[in-house]
Amino acid sequence: MKKHDFFTVLGKPFFSIGAQLHNSSGYALGAEKGEKYMQDVQTAFQSVKAVGANTVAVPVCWDVFEQAEGAFNFDYVKRIIDRIRENDLHAVILWFGTWKNGQMEYTPSWVKLDRKRFPRCICKDGTETTVLSPFYEENREQDKKAFCKLMEFIREYDEAVGTVIAVQVENEPGMYAASVRDFSEKGTEAFEGEVPAELIEAAKKDNGSLGRAFKKCGRKESGSYKEVFGRFGAELCIAWATAKYIDDIACAGKQIYDIFMYVNVWTDRNGECGWSLAGLDYPSGGAVSKVLPAWYAACSCLDTIAPDIYELQPELIMRTQESYDVEGFPFYIPESGPTNVNATMMFEAIGKHKAIGYHIFGVESCLDEDGRLLESAKGIQHSFEMLKNAQELLIKYSGTDRVYTLTQRLGQDASRIEIGDWVCRVSYAGAIAEYVGWVAMDYRHNKDLINVNHIPDSLEEETARGLLFRVSDREFYLVGHKVRLYWQKMTLTDGSLPANIMLFQHQAHNMELIRIEEGHFENGEYVVDRLRSGDEGRHGIWAQYDCGVVHFVLGDPS
């Protein structure tokens, strides 16, 4: 079965800028009536539009979709899709089936009440958890049956329209309970049985936790999980079962409607924080960094494995992004926080890791009680506006070496990029200190100068960020906020330096520009909204979030 490497709408690539609703908002969007529900629906779409998303991610909950066994509530799903269409948005449907945050909260009551037919994961002392066991076929088959009915409806109702661009198969799966593994009869049977050959092959190639455990235990070609992987075997056992369970459901769903499918991850924070223990710090069996190679080896139908990132430390976020940027699995962030740190780090994900989409979670919480966008969420709104403006460029240049990431760190006033013979100084604080000239933008943005000429010293502040797209040696597109570019060609080979670089004021004035303009894309064509020159052009090529796409052509000083 083919893998999808991008979201699409009616066959055309689509960059998803998304807002996920709170968990129970799917009930409201699918409700036929109810004053409180209708208020929730209004708030949901008001918040999605306030942040500027083009996609809304909405749960479809098994407990409502199949409230009685075999009786499927298609109207519930239809109303969700209809309301998203009415608001001119696209949808990611989140299947809350066997798992939601390492629990079985959204399973129907007839599943919860029949523990014999639908076995739970069990702790060593015999305690039954509130998690369905991935080792029992009946659990998987009932989930699969419901999921396939959902996919049948989405195909029949939406394939010709293309509202739904993806389906999430389960939510942050795994066992969040006081145990690393499932001590049920079949769970123990799997743990004491032979390790699958595919997992051993994956261990041979891995340099991380999987490979180290395999090597430490003597690189055995066969044996039980404990024999082959030692103390790491318990987590690997349930991870393999969970991955196979979910991928099997995805395979069945894709046979019905071949759309982008993924699973999201409650991460282990790269194993860097807390005890980093499965079942305690994150659901055991989920696709955390330690067991990622096992998940990749197990999954043939899921298009990708996507981390939910809520960190507030930029360095930790970057390491998580690197862990999930794996060849053959497109990079996508389905959940993240509406913070200023995230407003900048999404540009790292897109520019450096070729992310195909970026979503925030709990978008209704971005509004105050009067329905206005919170000040703390404006950084996200600014970033989303830049990404919407750059959609055509993101689709065209994604995966090429023509995209450059501009992101400011705390205390950083500038960075530099080498592009061919050019050196580009990216200023995040106006100009350098010794520049005594008037550093202008335009009269629309002069009120912003006090914030632009300021170096953030707190993670709560909005930092500078942007993306630079190279069309040719001298032609570029730019989207950014609080960034200003200065260009110098370094072609001298006799040991001398360009004269104009000796005084920054001269360098800024003498940076020859053939053309600089603000605009937007319509049907793939760039449309000019404003031309810049004179005071607005001689002090570097600057961008704020509301400038649209800045297009410029450099002169050739040689």
N, C-alpha and C positions, 0 to 999 in steps of 0.2 A: 504494500500500500504506500502510495506516495506521501512524502512529507511536504508540508507547507513551510516556506521560508519567510512569508510576509502575510499580513492581514490583507484581504481583498474585499472589494465591493463590486459585485457583478463582474468578476474577473480582473478588475483593475486594482493595482496596489493601493493601499490606504494606510496612512500613518495615524495610529490611534492615540489621541490625547484624551485621557479618560478620567472620569470621576465615578468611584464606586459608592453606592448608597450604603447606609447602615444596614446591618444584617436583616432586620425585620421589615425594612421598607418594601421588600418584594411582596409581602402580604398586602400592603397598601396599593401598590401599582396593579396587583392582580385582583383587587376587590371589586365587586360589582357596584357596591354602594357603601354608605357609611360616612357620616359627616367628618369624624375624626380621620378616617382613612383618606378622604378627599383633601383634607388640610395637609396631610403628610405628602400626598402626591404633589400638591402645589409647591410645598416647600422643597421637595426633592428636585423638581425641574428648575425652580428659581435658583437654587444653589448651583446646579450644574451649569446653568447659563452664566451665573455670576463669575465663576472661575474661568469660563471660556472653553470648556471641554467640547469635543465633537462626538464623544462616546460616553454612554452610561453603562456601568456594570451593575447588573441586578440579579439577586438570588432567585432561583426557582427552587422551592423547598419541597422535598419528597413528601413531607407530612401533609401538605395541602394538595399536591399534584395527585397523590394516590391515598386519599384519606381512608378509603376502604379498599381492601385488596382487589386488584383487577378493575377498579372503577377510576378512570383517569379524568382529571379536571382540565380539559383542554381550554375551556373558556378562561381559566385563570392565566394561562400562558398567553392566550390571544390578547387579553386586556393589557398585559405588560407590554407586548410588542406594539399594540395599537397606540398606547400612550407615548411610547418612545418615538414612534413615527410622527405622531401629531406635533411633537416638539422638534422635529427635523434633526434627530440624532441617530447614531448607530448604537448597537447593543452588543455587549458581551454578556451571555447568560452564564450564571454561576450555578452549577448543579450542587446543591447541598443534599447529598445522599447519605452514604454510609458515614462519611466524615465531615465534620465542621470543627476546626480548631482542635483536632485530636480527640473529639468526642462524637457521640451519635445523637446529638440534640435534635436534628431535623428529620430523623427517621420517623415513620408513622407509628401511631400508638400500637397497631396490631403487630408491628415488629418488636417494639419495646416490651410488650407484654408476654410474648412467646419466647422465653429464654431457651427452651429446649430446641425449638426449630431454628432459632437465630442465636447461636452461641456467642457469648461475650469473651473478650480477653480476660484471663484469670491471673491473679497474682500468685506468688509461691505459697502463701498461706491459705489459698482457696477463695479469696475475696473476688467476687465478680465485679468487673469494672463497668463503666458506662461507655464502653467501646466495643463495637462488633469485631469479632475476630476475623482477620483476613485469611485464616487457614481453613474456613468452612465454605464449601461450595454454595450452600443454600443462601448464605448472606450475599455472596457475589451475584448469584443468578437473579435474585429478586431485585437488587439494585440495577443490574444490567437490563432486566425486563422493563423497569420503569424508565430508565435512561433512553432505551431504544424507542419507547413510545413518545418521549419528549422529542427525540430527534426526528421521528416520523412527522410530528406536527410541525416542527420548525421548517422542515423541508417543504412540506405541502403548503404551508401558509406564507413562507417568507423567501423561498429560494429565488423566485422571480423578482423580488423587490430588493433583497440584500440588506435588510435592516440589521440582522444578526451577523456579526463578523467572526465570532469565536464562541466557543463553549469551554468553560472551565470544568474539568471532570473531578469532582470532589473539592474540598477546601481544607488546606493545611492538614493533610492526612497523617495518621500515625496514632499511637497509643499514649495519651497523656494521662498517666496513672502511675502508681507507686511501683513500677516495675520496668525493667528494660525490655524483657521479652514476654510473650504470651505463654503461660504455663498450662494452658488448656491441653486436652489430650492430643489434638492434632498439632498444636503449637509445639509441644514437647517432641512429638514424633518427627516434625520437620527439623527441629534443633539437633536432634540426635541422629538424624538421617544424613545421607550423602549431600555434600555441598554441590549445587549445580555446576556443571562443567563451564558454562558461560561465565559464572562468577569467578571461578578460578582463573580463567583466561583474562578477565578484566583485572584481577589482582596482579597478574604477572606484568602487566603494562603500566600499573599505577605507581606513582612516586609519593603518594600521600598516605593517609591513614590506612587505607585498604592494603596498599603494597607493603607498608612497613609491618603491619600485623602478619601478613602472609610470609614475609621474609623471616620475621622473628620466630615463627612456628616451624621453620624449616622448609618452606616452599613445597609443601605436600601437594601432590597431584590429586589426592582424594582423601575422604575422611569426613567426620562430622564437623559442624561449625566450630565447636570448641577445639577440635584437633587441628583444624586448618587455620583458624584465626584467633585462637585463645580467647581472652576476655572480650575482644571486639566481636566475637562470633554471635553473641546474643542479639546485638543491635542489627547486625547484618542479616540475620535470619528473618527478623520481622520486616526489615527494609525490603528484602527481596520479595517476600510474600505480598507486602503492600503494593510495591511497584507492579508486580505481575497482575494483581487484582484490578488495579486501576487501568493498566494498559489494556487488559482484556475487555473492560467496559468501553474504553475508547475505540478499540478495534471494531467492536460490535456496532457502536454508534456511527463510525465512519463508513461502515458497509451500507448504512442507510442514508447518511448525508455527509459527504466528505467536505467538512469545514475545519478550520483551524481549531485544534483541541490542545489543551495544556493542563497541567496541574501546578498549583502554587505551593509555596513552602514557608512554614514557620521555621526560620533559620536557627542554626546553632551559634550565630554570631561569630562564625569562623573558628569556633572552639576557643575564643580568646577571653570570654567573660564568664563569671560565676564558676560553678563546678563543671559546667558543660557536660552534664549527665543526661542521657536519653531518659525520658519519662519524668524528669524533674525540671530541666531547663527548656525542654522542647519535646514534642511528641516523638516517642521512639518509633522508628520505621519511616519517618518522613524523609524527604530528599535533602537532608542537610549536607553541609560540605564534606563531612567525614565519609558519607556513604554515597555520594553523588556518582562515582564510577559504577557502583552496583545498579543504581537506577538507570543510568544510561545503557548499561548492558541488558537490562530487563525490558526496556521499553522500545517497541518497534512501531507503535502507532501514534503515541503522543508526539505532538510537534515540538513541544519544548517543556522544560521544567523551569518555573519562574519564581524567583525569590521575592518575598514580601519584605521590604526594607523600611524600617522605622528608626534606624539609628540616628543619632545626633552628632556623631563624630565623623567628619569627612574621611579620615584615613580608613576607618573601619568600613565605611560605605564603599570606598574604592576597592578594598580587598574582597568584599562580598561580590561586587560587580565582576571582578576578575575571575572569581571562582565559577560563576555561572555563565561566563562567556566561553562557550565550548563549541567547537566546530561541529556543524550538523544540527545544532539546536539553536534557533534564533533567540536573541536576547530580548527579554521583555520584563518589565516591572509592573505587576498587576495591582500591587498595593504599596503605598508609601504615605508618609505623613505630610500634612499641609504646612510645612515649616520653611523658613528661609534657607536653612541648610539644604533641604531637599530641592528647593527652587533652583539652587545652583548645581547640585549634584546630578540632577537629571540631564544636564548638558554633558557631564562626564559619560553618563550611560549612553547617550545618543552619539556624541562625537567620537568617543574612543572605543565603544563596544557595539556600535551599530544597532542600538535598540530599535525595535520595530514599533514600539509604543511605550507609553508611560502613563500610569494611572495613580491617582491619590485615593485614599479611603476616607469614608465618613464625611462626604462632601456637605451634608446638611449642617454639620457643625462649623462650617466656614461662614455662616451667617449669624448676625446678632439677632436679638429678639424682635427687632424691627425689620428684619429681612435684608439688612445691609451687609455687604462683605466686610468681615473683620479685618482690621489693620494687619493682623498677623498672617492673614491669608493672601494679602495683596502680592507678595513675592511669587506665589504660585500662579496667580492670575497673570502677572507680568510674563512669567516664563511660558505659560500656555499660549498667550497671545503671540509671543515670538515664534513658538513652534508651529502654530497655525499659519502664520505668515510664511514660514519656510517649508511647508508641507511638500510642495513641488520639488524643492531642492533636496529634501531628505529622501524622497523616493528615488530621485534621479541619481544622487551621488552616494547613497548608502552603500557601504562596503568597499568604497574606493579610497584612494589616498588623497582625495581632493577636499576632505573635510577636516578642519582644524578646530580644536576645542579651546575656548577661552574661559577659564574659571579662576577667580581670585581666591586666595587663601587669606586668613586673618593676618593683618599686618603687612600684606603685600601691596606694593604700589604699582608694580609693573611686571611684565614677563616679556619674553622674546620668542619669535618663531623664525626659523630659517626656511625660506621657500625658494629653491633654486639659488640665484644670485642675490635675492632679496633678503634683507633682515627686517622683520616687522617688530617694532616695539609696541606692545600692547599696554597702554597706560590705563590704570584703574583709578587714578586720582588726579585727573586733569593732565598737567605737565609736571616735569621734574621741578624740584624746589628752586633751582636757580633761574627758571624761566620767568621773566618779569613781565612778559607781554600779556595782553588781554586774551584769555582763553575762552573763546565764545562757543556757544552752540547756535541756537537761534532764539528769537524773542519768545517763542512758545515754551522753550525749555530753560530759559535763564533762571527761573525760580528753582530749578533742580540743581544749579551749580554748587550750592552749599553742600549737598549730599554727594555729588559726583566728586568734588575735590576733597574727599574725606576717606580715610583708610579705616575700614571697620575693625573694631577691636572686640566684638562680641558675636557669638554665633547666632544671636537673636536678630542681628542686623542683616539687611539685604546686601549681599555681595555682588560684585560685577560678574557677568557671564555672557556668553554668546557663542555663536558658531560662524566660522568663516569658510566660504565655499570658493574654491579656485576653479575658474572656467578655463583660463589660459595663463600664460606667464605674467600678464599684466591686468587681467580682468577678474573681478571678484564680486561675490555677493556677501553681505554681512547682515546678521540679525544679532542684536545684543542690547545690553542694558548697562550703563555706566562704563562703557568701553570707548577708547579713543586710540586709533591706530596711526603710527608714524612709520614711514617706509624709507629705507636707504638701500641702494644697490652697492654691494661690496664686490667690485670687479678689479680693483687695483692689485697688482702683483709685485710692485717694487718696494713694498714696505711702507708706503705712505698711506695717509688716511684722507678721505674726502674732506675738502676744506669746510664745507657747510656743516659737518658734524661737530666741528670745534665749538660752535655756539648753537645751543639747542633752538634758540629763537630763529636763527638762520635756517636751520634744518627744517623746522616746521613750515617756514614761509617758502622755502625753495623746493619742497617736495612737489614736483610737477604732477598735476592731475589733468588728464584729458577730459574726464567727465565724472561727476558725482551726482547721484539722484536717489530719491526715495520713491518706492513704488510697491506694487503688489502683483500677484500672478492671477491671471484669468485664463482658464482653459489651456494652461501650459505656457502662456505668453506673458512676458513681463510688461506691466503697464506703469508708466511713469506718473507719479502723483505730484512730485515737487522736484525742481532742480536746485542744486546748491552751488554757490560760488562766493567769492569775496569773503566777508567776515565769517560766513557759515562754513567755508571750505578750507581756509588757509591755516587752520589750527589743528590739523589732523582730521582723520575720518572718524567721526564719532557716531554713536548709536545709542538711543534710548528705546525702551520696549515698544513705544508707540510710534516709532519711525517707519514701521513696515519693514520692507527689505531694502537695504541700502546697496545700490549697485555702483561700482566705481571702476574706472580704468586708469591705471598709472601711466605716466609718461616714461619715456626711456632716456635716462640721463646719459647713457653711453652714446 
